[in-house]
């Protein structure tokens, strides 16, 4: 007998300054390799890297749309997308640890790809090569690798006509 886990629909809302602790927590969830460090060292390192990432995104992608993913009124993740240039760039899809493997990232990826397809836009994203689940997800969604730099692989997907 198999069990199917059901979940409510994902809604999205704009991220606000009040979401900074949530975003820091999601950043930490995405960097579990730091869990081996002593707590105080881990906290400082995560905070430094989190702030650096925010500055980098804000500088390189000032028009990116930063959204909080919500299920049953509970924030469970983040989607950061910049479609202000020639292509749609997915900068970040992060799902909280307790909500992974439920199809959330795949559903979001599908939504972004559909919107890009309707606008005849390429979609690009970068994934750490060591994240097997993310690599499988993007390759299954029709993305192909176009660059590899220091273990981070950039994938691209051409628009598919309806």
Buried (B, 14 or more C-beta within 10 A) or exposed (E): EEEEEEEEEBEBEEBEEEBEEBBBBBBBBBBEEBEEEEEEEBBEBBEEBBEEBBEEBEEEBEEBBBBBBBBEEEBBBBBBBBBEEEBBBBBBBBBBEEBBEBBBBBBBBEBBBEBBBEEEBBBBBBBBEEBEEBBEBBBEBBBEBEEEEEEEBBBBBBBEEE
